[in-house]
């Protein structure tokens, strides 16, 4: 798979990285299409990937054991999914 050029990325986090840091990530970046209502970071499971949105929005949902859910946040191309990876 060809390496993604930083100038072609519409995600704000990736586009604002210094070029040396982006170059370290670039070989690991892969464009994918997500389905509507896809769960990309399931609760209580190991996080396998980080997602840097280039379009659309992601909803962060908190759920209780009694199946009650509430949206606690949203983000789009300015953020990333799986930010707990940054926290270790």
N, C-alpha and C positions, 0 to 999 in steps of 0.2 A: 504494500500500500504506500503511495507517495506521501511524503511529509507535508503537512499543512503549513501554508505560509501565514505568518502573523498578520500580514496586511489583508488577508481574506477572512479573518475571524471577526464575527460581529458580537461576540461575547465581550463585555466591557472589562472583566477581570483579566481575560487572556490578552486582549488588545493593549492593555496598559502595563503589562509586565515588561520589565527591561528585556531587550532582545536576547541577552545571554540566558536568562531564566526561561524564556519561552522556548528557546532552542533545546533546552533539556527536556521540556514536556512534549514538544512537537512530535517526536517519534511514537509517543503513546496516545496521541489524540486520534480519535476515529469518529467521523460524523455518523450519526444514527438518527432514525426517525422513531419517535415515541408515539404509541397509541394513546388516544384520549382515555383517561382513567387508569393508565398504567401505574403500578406501584413501582417506583424506582429505588426506594430505600425502605425496605420493610422493617417494621419495628422488631427489636430484639434479635436481629440477624446480623451476621458480619457484613460490613459494607465492602462490596467488591469493586465498585467503580464510583468515580466522581463524575457528575454531569454538569457541563458548562452550557447553559442554554444559549442558543443563537436566535431563537424566536419563540413566541408563546410565553406561557407562565406556568409555574409549578405551584401547587397548593400544599402547604404543610398542615397536616391533619393530626390532631391528638385524639386518641380513642381510649375509652374506659372499658373495663372488663364487661360492663353491661351493654356493650355495643353502641353506646352513645359517642358520637364523634363531633368535633368542632374544628373549624379551620382556625389555625393560630398564626398563619403567616402565608405570604405569597412572595414570589420573586420571579424575575424574568432574566433577560440577557445581561443584567448587571451582576448576577450572582452565580452560585453553583449549588447543586444538590450534594449532599453527603459531606457537609462542612465538618462533622465530627472527625473526619479523617485528619483535618488540620490540628485537632486537639489531641490526637493520639488515641 
